[in-house]
Amino acid sequence: MNRRPDFYDEFEASELFCAKCQRATPVRKRLLIVLPQGNKFDYLCSVCGSSVGSKMDDDRSAFDILKPS
């Protein structure tokens, strides 16, 4: 049986609920830290700047650039 490709491997949030604004607002994604396991991102409310969530991906390519030779 052929396996269908996973179209939803990763989601990117465009709006999240902000507790400070008391409504769903557009978000900005900011890189917090580059780790050997992947990159950690923070989602910020575009209205007030509060952190409304975070995300960890498994892209290790940025860490390989930082490793000493």
C-alpha positions as CSV (number, residue, x, y, z in Angstrom):
1,M,0.0,0.0,0.0
2,N,1.4,3.4,-1.0
3,R,1.8,5.8,1.9
4,R,0.4,9.3,1.3
5,P,2.9,12.1,1.9
6,D,2.5,14.0,5.2
7,F,1.4,17.5,4.2
8,Y,1.1,18.6,7.8
9,D,4.6,17.8,9.2
10,E,4.9,21.3,10.7
11,F,2.4,24.1,11.3
12,E,3.2,27.8,11.3
13,A,0.9,29.8,13.5
14,S,-0.5,33.0,12.0
15,E,-2.8,33.9,14.9
16,L,-2.8,32.8,18.6
17,F,-4.8,33.8,21.6
18,C,-3.1,36.6,23.7
19,A,-4.1,36.6,27.4
20,K,-3.1,40.2,27.7
21,C,-5.2,41.4,24.7
22,Q,-8.0,38.9,25.5
23,R,-8.4,37.9,21.8
24,A,-6.7,36.1,19.0
25,T,-4.0,38.3,17.4
26,P,-1.5,37.9,14.6
27,V,1.9,36.7,15.8
28,R,5.5,37.2,14.9
29,K,7.9,34.3,15.1
30,R,11.3,35.0,16.8
31,L,14.3,32.6,17.1
32,L,15.2,32.1,20.8
33,I,18.0,29.7,20.7
34,V,19.9,27.2,18.4
35,L,20.3,23.8,20.1
36,P,21.8,20.5,18.9
37,Q,18.2,19.1,18.9
38,G,16.9,21.9,16.8
39,N,15.8,25.6,17.0
40,K,13.5,27.0,19.6
41,F,11.1,29.8,18.5
42,D,8.9,32.1,20.4
43,Y,5.6,33.5,19.1
44,L,4.9,37.1,20.1
45,C,1.7,39.0,19.9
46,S,2.0,41.6,17.2
47,V,-0.3,44.0,19.2
48,C,1.3,44.1,22.7
49,G,4.5,42.1,22.2
50,S,3.7,39.4,24.8
51,S,4.9,35.9,24.4
52,V,1.9,33.7,23.4
53,G,3.6,30.4,22.6
54,S,6.7,28.6,21.5
55,K,7.8,26.0,19.0
56,M,10.7,23.6,18.7
57,D,11.7,22.4,15.2
58,D,14.2,19.6,14.3
59,D,16.3,21.6,11.9
60,R,19.9,21.0,13.0
61,S,21.6,22.8,10.1
62,A,22.1,26.1,12.0
63,F,23.8,24.3,14.9
64,D,26.3,22.7,12.5
65,I,27.4,26.1,11.3
66,L,28.1,27.1,14.9
67,K,30.2,24.1,15.8
68,P,34.0,24.8,16.0
69,S,36.2,23.1,13.4
